[in-house]
């Protein structure tokens, strides 16, 4: 009866562990999570396939019950020995954990405890104005406006490259990202009314596009393109430009951090800045190690004023403290004069 009651409780919570638990293999876990990604239309299906391929090399023939914490620790150790970054391993374990959770809901597995890895992957690079302009000089002409747009807006590279002219409204002065096209699947609107650099960039790019359309007779959908063809990647030319500009190793993503810092410098409230750049939570500021330089400067100035006041304030040895009760009985002595000696 106790077992029956426990089973009823598990059914109510959707966690009934059925008799098939001993038969579940890694291949079943793999099929469960792939079906989940397909049903929900997740865009990272290709990435999950690559992760499952790496996991299959270690757990491909195993039963789910044999994938224990010890086995998972061994997997982490082997991946680290092969030079994989901790962040990559964390993502791989997250996929496997998700598969176990789904199988547990279906009563086909019990999710084991997973190892916890500490990941230090906060971005470190910033672009000062001079450094960015130097990199811009070495970029090909089709890529320059992409970098400028990223520098001015802080948008992600994928959002910039996929931007189409139908999303740019010159009359209203806005650029719109439709829901489902961003990393967090939320839509976003950026106004360039009064943002002269961004307005000029988009209008010049529109003129270039019109010229190519008249010359080739084609209709170009994309805002940023190579003679009408969409830009897929420019990692090699970006790396070369950064090296020649004297800032080797900088990432395009550093433009995003730079834009956030510029918003902070301009005194834009963080809630508004997050809407401009598309950050969903304020935790990204802590991960990016971005602070308000204006706030720090004001704090230092206040501290300087405090020290100045303390320095100018007379000390106890050079001043006389008189109680109020005694002050009434104190007679003021007249100043000496030549007449009274």
Protein Blocks (a to p, Z undefined) as FASTA:
>chain_A
ZZmmmmmmmmmnopaccfklmmpcfklmmmmmmmmmmmnopaklmmmmmmmmmmmmmmmm
pcfklmcfklmmmmmmmmmmnopafklmmmmmmmmmmmmmmmmmnopaccdddddddddf
bdfbdcdfklmmmmmmmpcfklmmmmmmmmmnopafklmmmpcfklpcfknopacddehi
amnopacdddfehilmlmmmmmmmmmmmmmmmmmnopacfbfbdcehiacfbfklmmmmm
mmmnopghiafklmmmmmmmmmmmnopafklmmmmnopabfklmmmnopacfklmmmmmm
mmmmmmmmmmmpccfklpccddfklmmmpccdddddfklZZ
